[in-house]
Amino acid sequence: MPGCIRFRTAPLEYEDQMRIMFELVIVTNETSYVPSGDGNVDVDEHDVVDVEGNNDREAHKAPSSSERRASKRPAPSSPKGKKKTFRDQCMKRLAFVLMSTSSATSECEGNSDSIHTMDVDESDDTDDDYIVAMLGLDYMASSGINKKKITTTIARMTGIQWVELQLQDPVECFNMFRMRRSVFLSLHDTLVQDYGLRSSRQFCSKEALGIFLWACGAPQSFRQCKNNFHRSLETVSRKFEKLLESIMRLAVDIVRPKDPQFSTIHPKLQEPRFWPHFKDCIGAIDGTHIPVTVPLADQPKYIGRHGYPSQNFMVVCDFDMRFTFAITGWPGSVHDTRVLLDTLLKYKDQFPHPPDGKYYLVDSGYPNRKGFLAPYKGQRYHVSEWQHGQHPVGLKEVFNHAHSSLRNVIEQFGVLKMKWRILLNLPSYPVNKQSKIIVACMALHNFIRDSAVHDVHFEEDFEEDDGNPTQPSIDGGGGALGDDIDMAELRDAIAVAMVS
């Protein structure tokens, strides 16, 4: 047994079994290694000869199949003047592996016995080459080598396309524009035909109306409009201003009584609980406060009993829930009575004065004077006080209850503010522009009412949180602004007739 000559001085145990175990394994001292030694082993002369003979055999050993294949492999060539990329090298390597695999398979079919061992070696080498090529391709894909940068542009919807899309969906149209599709289109046509709304070469009038309604109803800031409609801030601001001016011109014609002479009696007055006691009533008057943004130096005069800067604007409303007159711009610290008295003098030509024998319903913050019928003071009055309380007792409470129920139409302030939510927190525009926005919202309110299209907002009960709903009289109830004798007698007569 080669390498074991030095042990011949003594017989080996189990030599026969060892020969059977290692007869097919040839191990030389070139590969031996003892971890605890230096690797030098004294050998005999025979061992040296034997080793040299083995070395001679190794030197004349035939080349392996992989070496022969490598020698036959053509040298890679590349187009002149063009540098090969890593991807090209990997692809050529993969193509060569596939070709070698197919040729090796065909050789095995014709000479399987003589090339059995070589076929096994080629399969191993082929698998190695294939794995190398695939790993290279995977590395190239993951690391981005020689990968062209792909820029993707997402197509975005234009402003007019967004408006048209909302108009196709009844729910979204109502939520975004606060009105039905038919009302939107009718309003657009009216503004175009009669109130100066025009399209430009790059901007459709329908898109401009959509911007205005979306900004006032949701409400949305100009930056949000810029993002949604893909317009510049300057364009959004300019179109908003143009729409505001058009709707202000509409307000001149629509915020007024349908019947300036008040010759007809509204059907609501003919209900049993009101007829004939309030047959001469033509509407209601009240004031409300809208939060405004003003410079710090002007805030003291705008801060009233609510504790925040506001405008006190007064409106007149008929029983169709339409606004027939409005006055805005008064600071929030001003009393309602002063606003009314000043309006009757300064805007007497525009104010819809009640004819002789007719009157408006007002709350106890106003004087009970000719043309303006107020409730009894010091008695329960507001509807909320009756909802969970006792029934009215006495002629004064009976009158106040009927007066409050009929005048409740003026509480459309709550509907106005909830429908056009920009009124809940007006942007920091100049005060006069904030006043215009308030009037524009009332004009839109009237236009929707005149369209006679069903609107759920007018059926909901938005009770305005007024904090202190009943203002004291500006003079405490006496003096020159006290109750008018004729109106006091009319009130007493109505109260007696209601309880009799």
ZAMARGU-4260 file (C-alpha; in steps of 0.2 Angstrom, whole numbers, plus 5000, padded with zeros to 4 digits):
<rodrens>
0) 5000/5000/5000 | 5008/5016/4995 | 5014/5028/5009 | 5014/5014/5022 | 5031/5006/5018
5) 5038/5012/5035 | 5026/5002/5044 | 5032/4985/5037 | 5042/4982/5053 | 5026/4977/5061
10) 5010/4969/5054 | 4995/4981/5052 | 4979/4977/5060 | 4964/4975/5050 | 4975/4977/5034
15) 4963/4967/5023 | 4948/4977/5029 | 4958/4993/5025 | 4963/4988/5008 | 4944/4985/5004
20) 4940/5002/5011 | 4953/5012/5002 | 4957/5002/4986 | 4948/5015/4975 | 4955/5030/4984
25) 4973/5036/4979 | 4980/5049/4991 | 4998/5056/4990 | 5008/5065/5003 | 5006/5081/4993
30) 4988/5083/5000 | 4992/5078/5017 | 4992/5090/5032 | 4993/5088/5050 | 4986/5103/5060
35) 4997/5100/5075 | 5014/5097/5065 | 5024/5107/5052 | 5019/5095/5038 | 5036/5088/5035
40) 5036/5069/5035 | 5052/5058/5033 | 5050/5047/5018 | 5059/5032/5011 | 5068/5030/4995
45) 5054/5019/4988 | 5041/5032/4993 | 5051/5045/4984 | 5052/5035/4968 | 5033/5032/4970
50) 5030/5050/4972 | 5040/5055/4957 | 5031/5042/4947 | 5015/5049/4952 | 5021/5066/4948
55) 5026/5060/4931 | 5008/5054/4928 | 5001/5070/4934 | 5012/5080/4922 | 5006/5069/4907
60) 4988/5069/4913 | 4976/5072/4898 | 4967/5089/4899 | 4950/5090/4907 | 4934/5093/4897
65) 4933/5110/4903 | 4950/5114/4898 | 4947/5107/4881 | 4931/5117/4879 | 4940/5133/4885
70) 4954/5131/4872 | 4941/5129/4858 | 4931/5144/4864 | 4933/5158/4852 | 4940/5175/4859
75) 4926/5187/4862 | 4925/5201/4849 | 4917/5218/4850 | 4911/5230/4837 | 4926/5242/4833
80) 4925/5258/4842 | 4911/5252/4854 | 4915/5248/4872 | 4906/5232/4878 | 4895/5234/4893
85) 4893/5223/4908 | 4876/5218/4901 | 4884/5213/4884 | 4896/5202/4893 | 4883/5193/4903
90) 4872/5190/4888 | 4886/5183/4878 | 4891/5172/4892 | 4874/5166/4894 | 4872/5162/4875
95) 4888/5152/4876 | 4883/5142/4890 | 4867/5137/4881 | 4876/5132/4866 | 4888/5122/4875
100) 4874/5113/4884 | 4866/5108/4868 | 4882/5102/4860 | 4886/5092/4876 | 4869/5084/4875
105) 4871/5078/4857 | 4888/5071/4860 | 4881/5061/4875 | 4868/5053/4864 | 4881/5046/4852
110) 4894/5040/4864 | 4887/5038/4881 | 4899/5024/4888 | 4915/5032/4884 | 4911/5050/4889
115) 4901/5046/4904 | 4914/5054/4916 | 4916/5069/4905 | 4898/5072/4903 | 4896/5073/4922
120) 4910/5086/4923 | 4903/5096/4909 | 4886/5097/4917 | 4894/5104/4933 | 4904/5117/4923
125) 4888/5121/4913 | 4878/5124/4929 | 4892/5135/4936 | 4893/5146/4921 | 4874/5147/4920
130) 4873/5152/4938 | 4887/5165/4936 | 4878/5173/4921 | 4861/5174/4929 | 4869/5181/4945
135) 4877/5194/4934 | 4861/5199/4926 | 4852/5200/4942 | 4865/5211/4949 | 4864/5222/4934
140) 4845/5224/4936 | 4846/5227/4954 | 4860/5240/4954 | 4854/5249/4939 | 4870/5247/4929
145) 4868/5253/4911 | 4849/5255/4915 | 4841/5270/4906 | 4832/5282/4917 | 4814/5281/4914
150) 4804/5296/4917 | 4785/5293/4919 | 4773/5307/4917 | 4756/5304/4925 | 4742/5312/4915
155) 4733/5325/4926 | 4715/5331/4924 | 4712/5349/4918 | 4701/5361/4928 | 4687/5360/4915
160) 4688/5341/4915 | 4686/5340/4934 | 4671/5352/4933 | 4663/5341/4920 | 4666/5326/4930
165) 4658/5333/4945 | 4643/5338/4935 | 4640/5320/4929 | 4638/5314/4947 | 4623/5321/4956
170) 4630/5318/4973 | 4647/5325/4969 | 4640/5340/4960 | 4629/5345/4975 | 4644/5342/4987
175) 4657/5352/4977 | 4646/5366/4970 | 4632/5366/4983 | 4618/5365/4970 | 4611/5353/4957
180) 4618/5351/4940 | 4603/5360/4932 | 4605/5375/4943 | 4623/5376/4940 | 4620/5376/4921
185) 4606/5389/4923 | 4617/5400/4933 | 4631/5399/4921 | 4620/5403/4906 | 4612/5418/4916
190) 4629/5425/4921 | 4636/5423/4903 | 4620/5431/4895 | 4616/5445/4906 | 4630/5449/4919
195) 4647/5449/4910 | 4654/5432/4912 | 4665/5428/4898 | 4677/5414/4892 | 4694/5417/4886
200) 4705/5408/4874 | 4713/5398/4888 | 4700/5398/4902 | 4682/5392/4901 | 4668/5402/4910
205) 4661/5386/4916 | 4678/5382/4925 | 4678/5399/4932 | 4661/5397/4940 | 4667/5380/4947
210) 4682/5388/4955 | 4671/5401/4963 | 4657/5389/4969 | 4670/5377/4976 | 4680/5391/4985
215) 4664/5397/4993 | 4655/5381/4997 | 4668/5369/5004 | 4677/5381/5007 | 4694/5380/4999
220) 4709/5392/4999 | 4716/5399/4983 | 4731/5387/4985 | 4719/5372/4985 | 4710/5379/4970
225) 4727/5381/4962 | 4731/5362/4965 | 4714/5356/4960 | 4712/5366/4944 | 4731/5367/4939
230) 4731/5385/4938 | 4742/5399/4945 | 4738/5408/4960 | 4736/5424/4950 | 4724/5416/4938
235) 4713/5409/4952 | 4713/5426/4961 | 4709/5435/4945 | 4695/5423/4940 | 4687/5423/4958
240) 4687/5442/4957 | 4678/5442/4940 | 4665/5430/4946 | 4662/5440/4962 | 4659/5455/4951
245) 4647/5446/4940 | 4637/5439/4954 | 4637/5456/4963 | 4628/5462/4947 | 4616/5448/4948
250) 4613/5452/4967 | 4606/5469/4962 | 4592/5461/4952 | 4589/5445/4963 | 4590/5452/4981
255) 4574/5461/4980 | 4555/5458/4983 | 4547/5448/4969 | 4531/5459/4972 | 4537/5477/4976
260) 4519/5482/4980 | 4516/5467/4992 | 4499/5465/4985 | 4497/5447/4987 | 4495/5437/5003
265) 4508/5423/5005 | 4500/5405/5007 | 4510/5403/5024 | 4500/5417/5031 | 4484/5408/5027
270) 4487/5394/5039 | 4475/5392/5053 | 4487/5397/5067 | 4491/5413/5058 | 4476/5418/5049
275) 4469/5431/5049 | 4479/5438/5063 | 4495/5441/5053 | 4487/5444/5036 | 4496/5461/5034
280) 4514/5454/5037 | 4526/5455/5023 | 4542/5447/5029 | 4554/5448/5044 | 4570/5458/5048
285) 4585/5452/5058 | 4604/5455/5060 | 4617/5442/5061 | 4636/5442/5064 | 4649/5435/5051
290) 4667/5433/5057 | 4679/5444/5048 | 4697/5447/5047 | 4703/5465/5050 | 4719/5474/5055
295) 4724/5473/5073 | 4721/5492/5075 | 4703/5490/5069 | 4698/5475/5080 | 4691/5485/5095
300) 4676/5492/5085 | 4673/5475/5076 | 4672/5465/5092 | 4655/5465/5099 | 4645/5454/5112
305) 4651/5438/5104 | 4669/5442/5108 | 4677/5440/5091 | 4679/5452/5076 | 4663/5452/5065
310) 4652/5461/5054 | 4634/5465/5059 | 4624/5464/5043 | 4605/5466/5042 | 4594/5457/5030
315) 4575/5457/5025 | 4568/5440/5021 | 4551/5435/5014 | 4541/5419/5017 | 4548/5410/5002
320) 4565/5410/5012 | 4572/5423/5000 | 4582/5438/5005 | 4574/5454/4998 | 4587/5467/5006
325) 4604/5466/5014 | 4615/5479/5022 | 4633/5474/5026 | 4649/5482/5032 | 4644/5487/5050
330) 4657/5483/5063 | 4651/5470/5075 | 4650/5482/5090 | 4635/5491/5082 | 4618/5488/5089
335) 4604/5481/5077 | 4593/5496/5080 | 4606/5508/5074 | 4609/5498/5058 | 4590/5498/5054
340) 4588/5517/5058 | 4603/5522/5048 | 4597/5511/5033 | 4580/5519/5033 | 4589/5536/5031
345) 4604/5532/5020 | 4596/5519/5009 | 4578/5524/5009 | 4577/5523/4990 | 4583/5505/4990
350) 4575/5499/5006 | 4558/5489/5003 | 4547/5500/5014 | 4531/5492/5020 | 4515/5500/5013
355) 4503/5508/5025 | 4495/5495/5035 | 4509/5482/5032 | 4523/5477/5043 | 4539/5467/5045
360) 4541/5455/5060 | 4556/5460/5071 | 4563/5453/5087 | 4564/5462/5104 | 4580/5471/5100
365) 4571/5482/5088 | 4558/5495/5093 | 4540/5492/5090 | 4537/5506/5078 | 4526/5509/5063
370) 4530/5496/5050 | 4539/5484/5062 | 4530/5473/5074 | 4540/5467/5089 | 4535/5454/5102
375) 4532/5457/5120 | 4547/5460/5131 | 4551/5450/5146 | 4541/5435/5140 | 4547/5418/5132
380) 4549/5421/5114 | 4561/5410/5104 | 4556/5393/5097 | 4569/5384/5107 | 4561/5390/5123
385) 4545/5381/5118 | 4551/5365/5111 | 4555/5357/5129 | 4545/5369/5139 | 4527/5372/5144
390) 4514/5377/5132 | 4511/5396/5131 | 4501/5404/5145 | 4492/5420/5144 | 4489/5431/5129
395) 4507/5438/5128 | 4515/5421/5127 | 4502/5415/5115 | 4506/5430/5104 | 4525/5428/5106
400) 4524/5410/5101 | 4515/5413/5085 | 4526/5428/5081 | 4542/5418/5084 | 4535/5403/5073
405) 4531/5415/5059 | 4547/5425/5060 | 4557/5409/5061 | 4559/5410/5042 | 4572/5423/5045
410) 4583/5410/5053 | 4589/5405/5036 | 4605/5413/5042 | 4609/5396/5048 | 4606/5388/5031
415) 4616/5402/5022 | 4631/5399/5033 | 4631/5380/5032 | 4628/5380/5013 | 4642/5393/5009
420) 4655/5389/5023 | 4666/5403/5018 | 4655/5414/5029 | 4661/5404/5044 | 4678/5411/5042
425) 4681/5424/5029 | 4698/5425/5021 | 4709/5440/5025 | 4703/5451/5011 | 4699/5469/5012
430) 4683/5473/5022 | 4674/5479/5007 | 4678/5463/4998 | 4672/5452/5012 | 4656/5462/5012
435) 4654/5458/4993 | 4657/5439/4997 | 4642/5439/5010 | 4631/5448/4997 | 4636/5436/4983
440) 4632/5421/4994 | 4614/5428/4997 | 4612/5430/4978 | 4617/5412/4975 | 4605/5407/4989
445) 4591/5417/4980 | 4595/5410/4963 | 4593/5392/4970 | 4577/5396/4979 | 4570/5404/4962
450) 4575/5389/4952 | 4562/5379/4962 | 4573/5363/4962 | 4573/5352/4977 | 4587/5356/4989
455) 4589/5347/5005 | 4598/5361/5014 | 4582/5371/5015 | 4574/5357/5023 | 4586/5355/5037
460) 4585/5364/5053 | 4601/5374/5056 | 4598/5383/5072 | 4611/5397/5073 | 4621/5398/5089
465) 4618/5417/5093 | 4625/5417/5110 | 4613/5430/5116 | 4599/5430/5103 | 4589/5445/5111
470) 4598/5461/5111 | 4592/5474/5123 | 4584/5490/5115 | 4597/5503/5111 | 4588/5515/5124
475) 4583/5502/5137 | 4565/5502/5131 | 4560/5521/5133 | 4563/5538/5125 | 4561/5543/5107
480) 4565/5525/5101 | 4552/5517/5112 | 4536/5508/5106 | 4525/5516/5094 | 4507/5518/5101
485) 4498/5512/5086 | 4509/5497/5084 | 4507/5493/5102 | 4488/5493/5100 | 4489/5482/5085
490) 4500/5470/5095 | 4487/5470/5109 | 4473/5467/5097 | 4481/5452/5088 | 4485/5444/5105
495) 4467/5446/5112 | 4460/5439/5095 | 4472/5424/5096 | 4466/5419/5114 | 4447/5423/5112
</rodrens>
